[in-house]
Amino acid sequence: MLRIIVFFALLASIGLSLISCEDIVAFDLDSGEPILVVDAWLEHTEGEQEIILTYSQPYFENLAPQRATGATVKVVEIESNTVFNFQDPDKNGTYTYLPVDGEPFGTMDSNYGLEIILDGITYYSLSRLTPTAQIDSITFEFNEQDLAYEEDWYYGEVWARDLPGLGNTYWIKSYQNGKFLNKPSQINIAYDASFSAGNQFDNKTFIQPIRTGITPFPEDTPAKSPYKKREGWKIVKDSVRFSTSSYGYVKGDTLIFNDTEVKESPKNYTRITGQPYFLRADSLYQRGDIVRVEVHSITPEAWFFLFRVADETIRLPGFAQLFATPPADVSTNIFTDVKGMGVAGFFNISDISSMTVEVRDETIIDLVPQ
Amino acid sequence: MFCLATGQGNSNSQEKHTLSGYVRDGDNGETLIGATVRISELNTGGITNVYGFYSITVPPGDYTLIYTYVGYESITKKVSLAQNLQINVELPTVSQTLREVVVLGKAEDQNVESTEMSVAELDIKTIEKIPAFLGEVDVVKSLQLLPGVSTVGEATSGFNVRGGGVGQNLVLLDEAPVYNSSHLFGFFSIFNPDAVKDVKLYKGGIPSEYGGRLSSILDVRMKEGNSKRFQVNGGIGVPIFSRIAVQGPIIPEKASFIVAARRSYVDILTKPFWPEDIEDAGLRFYDVTMKTNYNINKKNRIYLSSYIGRDVFKADANQGFDWGNKTATFRWNHIFSERIFSNTSVFISDYDYSFQVGETEEDLFSWKSRILTYNLKEQINYFINPKNELSLGIEGIMYRFKPAEVLGVSVGESQDFSLDERKSVESAAYLSNKHTVTNKLSLEYGVRVSAFHYFGSGSVFEFDPEDGSGLPRAPISQRQADNWELIEDYYNIEPRFSFRYKFTPSLSVKGSYNRMSQYIHLVSNTTASLPTDVWTPSTNNIEPQIADQVALGLFKNYENNMYETSIEIYYKESQNQLDYVDGAQIFINPNLEGDVLSGNGRAYGAELYLKKGKGQLTGWISYTLARTELQVSGVNKGNWYPTRFDQRHNAKLTMNYTLNRKWDFSTNFTYLTGTPLTLPIGRATVNAYTYPLVGSRNAARIPDYHRLDISATWDIGTHWDVVFTIYNLYGRRNPFSVYFSQNPDSFNGVAETQATQVAILGSVIPAVSFNFDF
């Protein structure tokens, strides 16, 4: 439903954004005591499993969070009573476990407990590994430039069918040329094949906005003024060398690139063929892009957590503030017995299906497959 | 108490006769609401009711009757009362040269004299003088200039009264309930000023004939239509919309009609600039207000009125949303005897919205929601004697809630996930008496007994009412109810009482107590009330809201009623107030009841009012000092928190200056304390997402709001006038909200979080409108 509201808000904004305006303001905020933040999203793969412990930080402290080191971290498979000890050899708050013998981590339909002991306080949590939906295909559809998109582009669509039975929940993660599309507005989650529990859209192909949710739309960067809409342009000059972290955008006739203004018409910039250099990692899909999609099975509680994260981080701009809900804490499934001790974060273990394709003739279709 | 009152009437054995009739406007035949009839010899009298009818029963004799109404010339009649008499009078409007600007009130000293308190009343002539957004005269926006009435901000639907929510106001258009009183979100109200005759807002001391909402009753009455001559009037607004009203007699003196319509034309004006592929897009609204009446004979009169309005937002032919109200009211006034006036009303109200996305038939999502209300109301006014006027009545309302008719299609596979229709019946019986005890003391007392029945069919869920976790609750049991099976019922007794004690002819003190109950609830967890907000009946999980309010006021007029002043204080406590779990799914959620929390509310405040109602310069100052809070288990750790619409200071100044017959100037100034805001106290990073950790609910405030508007009206000849308006004269970017989010330009691991202040209308907004009257 969140998406529907976003759409609703965008529609409304078409007519009304012209008169609303925004200013970035300074605001005095009280900061609470730092609390432990648990980032424990394990995967049913052969790869190294990671649990990252950090501390919360003041809201306006735009730095990487401080890591929590010196903790004892273990995961227990409850049915078999198997204990997996996570170690932090580099003392940087990243606690890891490498599955032995190339076996995937975890057993399907098993329950897992997490126990963290830090500074004498025990934190714990529970989760469950369930199977995920299989990806059938990923396709792309050509989209001619229009008012919103100033160049031709492709939108992607992932085809997968929800598993039978109600209450299957998924997190669909997308990667463009190896870069995880990590903007809050790109959180793509499904409850059965649809948006929420109430819809009961069981054992169907994921519904449309979820299917195309793998696409990095320019709206994901809320447009505050018309020139921002052009951020999706991939304008690269042959002679300029970029690192993958470089970015730029067009303001009037000027291409602003890593804060260096290049005073030339943006039309002078063309893309380097065959070389995956991008102004922004999440510009619109173009031919030659490598797109990876993963469908993670998550627990309904994890679905709600991601739903809440999206709710709290996608703050609609301008007129759409009418649709905003009051800020409130995101849920957590980490607990402690110590009264009044805050904790945040989440513990989940996912089964993953994935597919990697290139945007090229074979994957580009202009019709919905039968 | 009632026996006592009626007893008094009968115990007086002396023979009495009744003077009764209608008071009308001499120009157009419209009945006048609240006109005063005085018998000078007895120093007693009466006031016309909402249908313009009065009745006074006195001993036989020769009397001088004086009919008065502000803005009209008084009429004096000598009568020799030897039998019951029906006297209908028509008051001529004050001639142009003598015209005083009418501000508020019906009789000049009504504010001191009447038992009513906590009432905000605006004459349409006054409303027309107030500088309005884009020059469009607006009933609801004008009410917000009066004490005790506020709003969360520009563009928000509805209004807040004495700390109540938008859904706690009963908005009646010719008695039919209107579920959404706004066009274009909240920029304009649905009431076409050309068709509105009278607007009255009850904030407290609510008479027993009204019920069903906690905070207020907004009673809007439409014009009947000119019964003397054909009249066409309207306005052309630049740049939003135009309106036209046609009215006139159908059968002279017997039947008349009015049809008034408005349409916005932003879409038409901007169409040439649209690219081809969004040609089918649209952004428009329109409304049509119609009324006709037929004067069958001296004892019977019927009215038929209707409103149809719609807002349409379309992205293309298949995608978009729209909403609208439709109402129809049939009324029959019947005079049983000179002392017994009856009104029977039958009305239907239909509110619906629909929403559709999906570019093809193969992939779409369509959602429709609707509330149908059928209502029957019978009221009798019994004018026992000049000291007692009894009102009694019954009312039955049937609601049909269709919260969601939803169709989802994914690659041609469709699924209907509509929610069950909910039916319920609200019924009430009431009795009240206006009792003039002495010249100094008058009372109005009554009681309303209300009931609510919630019926199947559909799934009936049961949720744990003790779960105070603040998380969405799952049902602990579920069963299927048969059609019309009674699932839950509620009953409430609502006492109503008010008094007025007059120390001197220009000084009175008034007090009131009322209990209100509300059986249907507006479910909304967004900052502003939206057209898509869901209404839900009380169910086995959601109990009716109940509020008790006491108010006390002092009313004093100066210089022969030139200046009116009042101060009122109120205290209100309410139960079963709705709030929502974090992440509540308001739409298309069969378990909605599990996402709704219930708690207590309290609101208190003081309202000051000073008005100058006569002379070339008129206007008023209103100031409200208020507080409104909620305490809900599962929200804000169970502690009290201010509501989103809590405003500590709310001050307004409205002035009108009539320079000469050609020019008229108006201004208003608004100052409001910033509305509450919830602040983050930190941030956490999980899965590369940085999200806020949140502090106490609504503990901070956005910056204060202030705005100055001016307007000038230029009267060009008899048929035309031009209104120039400048809204937000000094172009303040008044904050609507402040939100905390990631800077969208921040990448590479570390989120850059920031605070953004939003102004909905951040600039000077000039407008011109041309009004005509033929």
Interface residues (C-beta under 8 A of the other chain):
Chain A: M1 I4 F7 F8 L11 A12 I14 G15 L16 I19 S20 C21 E22 D23 I24 V25 A26 F27 L29 D30 S31 G32 P34 I35 V37 V38 D39 W41 T54 S56 Q57 P58 Y59 F60 E61 N62 L63 A64 P65 D146 L147 F180 N182 K183 P184 I187 A193 S194 S196 A197 G198 N199 Q200 F201 K204 T205 F206 I207 Q208 P209 D220 T221 P222 S245 Y247 R280 A281 F304 F307 R308 V309 D311 E312 T313 I314 R315 L316 P317 G318 F319 Q321 L322 F323 A324 T325 P326 P327 A328 D329 V330 S331 G342 A344 G345 F346 V368
Chain B: A155 T156 F185 V266 P275 D277 I278 A281 L283 F313 A315 G320 F321 F355 V357 G358 T360 E362 D363 L364 F365 W367 V406 G408 S410 V411 E413 Q415 F417 L419 L471 P472 N525 T526 T527 A528 L530 T532 D582 G583 A584 Q585 I586 F587 I588 N589 P590 N591 R644 T678 L679 P680 I681 G682 R683 A684 T685 V686 N687 A688 Y689 T690 Y691 P692 L693 V694 G695 R697 N698 R733 F736 S737 V738 Y739 F740 S741 Q742 P744 D745 S746 F747 N748 G749 V750 A751 E752 T753 Q754 A755 T756 Q757 V758 A759 I760 L761 G762 S763 I765
